[in-house]
Structures are given as structure tokens and as C-alpha cells.
Amino acid sequence: MTISYDKTWEVMNDLEESFMRIITFEKMVDDLMEAVNNNDQNSILELAHAMTAFFPVYLRQYDKASRRAWNNTVIEVAKIDNPYKSTNGTNINYDEVVKYLESDTSSPYVFTKKHKTED
């Protein structure tokens, strides 16, 4: 499979639509905070139930859209143009990626031995 404009547009549009559901959830959080500030117990209960019901659904939809977008863009491009491709024909090797990133001085994300990362 090769990457195509139509497929890329489709998966990225699906990702955007899925993300927009998170905006709806954000509005529910705002409404919940208003209900708490107003001590509106009925609204607090209704919003808490709604958020509890919707959040897992929104999260699954976003996860699915993200994976689909990743697989149809990044993975497809990597088949054609992949600077991390192992020279021995195997899958991506972590040490090779680190070596590449350390040698890429234009990247603001270069970590040298003096930087520590948390596990």
C-alpha cells in the first residue's frame, strides 16, 4: 500500500472529529465546575453520570482514530522514507535511533549523556 492524499485526508479528518468529542467533554467539565460552585446537587449528579458514561466511549473512539491515522500516515511514509531504518534490514533498532538523534544537531530534542531521562 502506498500513501494517498484521499486516505490521509480521511484518517486525519476522522481523528479531528474524534478529538472534537473531547471538546464536548471539556464543556461538561466546565458545566460540572459551575454546578459545584452553585452547589447544584442535581446537576452535579447528572453531569457526573454523563461524564462517566461518555468518557470511556470518547477515549476508545479517539484511540481508534489515532491508531488508524498513525498506521495510514506515519507507517506508510516509513515504508518509503525512513531515516531510522536499520542498515541490516531488520526492524527499527532503538540504539540506532538514539545514535541518529544524537548526531542530528539541528534537532532541539537531542539528548546527550549529560541529560537524564526518567523511566
For each residue, the residues with C-beta under 8 A, 3 or more apart:
1: 76
2: 76 79 80
3: 7 8 72 73 76 77 80
4: 7 8
5: 8 9
6: 9 10
7: 3 4 10 11 72
8: 3 4 5 11 12 72 73
9: 5 6 12 13
10: 6 7 13 14
11: 7 8 14 15 65 68 69 72 73
12: 8 9 15 16 69 73
13: 9 10 16 17
14: 10 11 17 18 65 68 69
15: 11 12 18 19 62 65 66 68 69
16: 12 13 19 20
17: 13 14 20 21 65
18: 14 15 21 22 58 61 62 64 65 66
19: 15 16 22 23 62 65
20: 16 17 23 24
21: 17 18 24 25 58 61 62
22: 18 19 25 26 58 62
23: 19 20 26 27
24: 20 21 27 28 54 58
25: 21 22 28 29 51 54 55 58
26: 22 23 29 30
27: 23 24 30 31
28: 24 25 31 32 47 50 51 54
29: 25 26 32 33 51
30: 26 27 33 34
31: 27 28 34 35 43 47
32: 28 29 35 36 43 44 47 48 51
33: 29 30 36 37
34: 30 31 37 38 40
35: 31 32 38 40 43 44 47
36: 32 33 39 40 44
37: 33 34
38: 34 35 43
39: 36
40: 34 35 36 43 44
41: 44 45
42: 45 46
43: 31 32 35 38 40 46 47
44: 32 35 36 40 41 47 48
45: 41 42 48 49
46: 42 43 49 50
47: 28 31 32 35 43 44 50 51
48: 32 44 45 51 52
49: 45 46 52 53
50: 28 46 47 53 54
51: 25 28 29 32 47 48 54 55
52: 48 49 55
53: 49 50 56 57
54: 24 25 28 50 51 57 58
55: 25 51 52 58 59
56: 53 59 60
57: 53 54 60 61
58: 18 21 22 24 25 54 55 61 62
59: 55 56 62 63
60: 56 57 63 64
61: 18 21 57 58 64 65
62: 15 18 19 21 22 58 59 65 66
63: 59 60 66 67
64: 18 60 61 67 68
65: 11 14 15 17 18 19 61 62 68 69
66: 15 18 62 63 69 70
67: 63 64 70 71
68: 11 14 15 64 65 71 72
69: 11 12 14 15 65 66 72 73
70: 66 67 73 74 75
71: 67 68 74 75 76
72: 3 7 8 11 68 69 75 76
73: 3 8 11 12 69 70 76 77
74: 70 71 77 78
75: 70 71 72 78 79
76: 1 2 3 71 72 73 79 80
77: 3 73 74 80 81 82
78: 74 75 81 82 84 85
79: 2 75 76 82
80: 2 3 76 77
81: 77 78
82: 77 78 79 85
83: 100
84: 78 92 96 97 100
85: 78 82 92
86: 89 90 91 92 93 96
87: 96
88:
89: 86
90: 86 93
91: 86
92: 84 85 86 96 97
93: 86 90 96 97
94: 97 98
95: 98 99
96: 84 86 87 92 93 99 100
97: 84 92 93 94 100 101
98: 94 95 101 102
99: 95 96 102 103
100: 83 84 96 97 103 104
101: 97 98 104 107 109 110 111
102: 98 99 110 111 112
103: 99 100
104: 100 101 107 110
105: 110
106:
107: 101 104 110
108:
109: 101
110: 101 102 104 105 107
111: 101 102 115 117
112: 102 115
113:
114:
115: 111 112
116:
117: 111
118:
119:
